[in-house]
Amino acid sequence: MKCPACGNPDLKVIDSRPIEEGNSIRRRRECLQCAKRFTTFEMIEQAQIIVIKKDGNKEPFDRNKLVTGILKSTRKRRSVDAEAIVDEIEAELQNTLHLEVTSVELGDRVLEKLRDIDEISYVRFASVYREFTDVDSFMDELKKLKKKHAKSKKTETPEN
C-alpha cells in the first residue's frame, strides 16, 4: 500500500476498529514521509463459488435464486429462515476446497436441510428440483422420504 498523496510505501497504522459484525477492519493510517492521514478498509475476500448446471454450463452462485426456491417451497407452511439455510450452505461450500459445485449437489444440500425442518416443504422443493414428470416419480420420492423417516424413528431412543 502506498500513500495516496505522495506514493510513499512507508506508512504506520494509527487506529484499527472492527466494523460490519467483525467481518471488516477500518484502519487509520499515516504516511511517514508527508504525514498525510487516510482511512483504509480490510475485509475477507470470499472465493467465488461456481455452479455447474445440468447442461454443463457454469455460472456464479446466486444466493437469491436459492432463497427464492426455498421460500416458494415453504409458502403457507412453517416459518422458515431461508436466508439462514442459504448462509449455512454457502459457508459449507466456502469451507471446502472445491469451489465448483453441481446444481444437483446444491439441490441435495437444500433438500437435506428442508427434510429436517418440514417434510412437505421438502417434497415441494424436490418436485421442482427433481423435475417430476409423472405421479410415479413423485410417489418414488415420497417412498424414499417415508423410508428415511421410518429409519430415524427406529434410531430414536424411547424416553423414560
Phi, psi and omega in degrees: 000144181235156176297131179290343181272311186243350178083005180290133180277352181273108183230160171230147179272125181268321185208142175229134178220135176287145176224170178050062176056032176081008180270352181219160177231132175261128180236133171265128182237157177226135178284132181282349180264307186254356179067014176292136177253142179207166183249139173235158178234135177241135177218157179290130177267118178274135177291143181285124177275134180250133179258127177264113184286168181300329180275003178095347177292153179244142177212155179297146177301128179242101183298330180296324177298317181292316178301315180299316179298318179293316180298322178296319182287337182258004182301135181060026177238209177299155173284115183240135178274089183298323179299318181294321178297314181292322176302315181296315180295317180297319178296319178300317180292320179296328182279349176273162179277350181261114181263009171247131182226142178280154178297331178295312179297320179298314178297321178296323178296319178295315180301319179300317180291316182292326180301323181283339183265309185202117185293327179293317177297322176303310182294321178298314180296317181298324183296326178276312184297317182270000176052058178302132182253345180206175182295325182297317179293325177295315180295323178300317179295319178297321178296318177299316180297317180296321179296315178295322179296318179294319178297319181291329177292323180291326183279346177288138178271139179293142180279148180273000000 
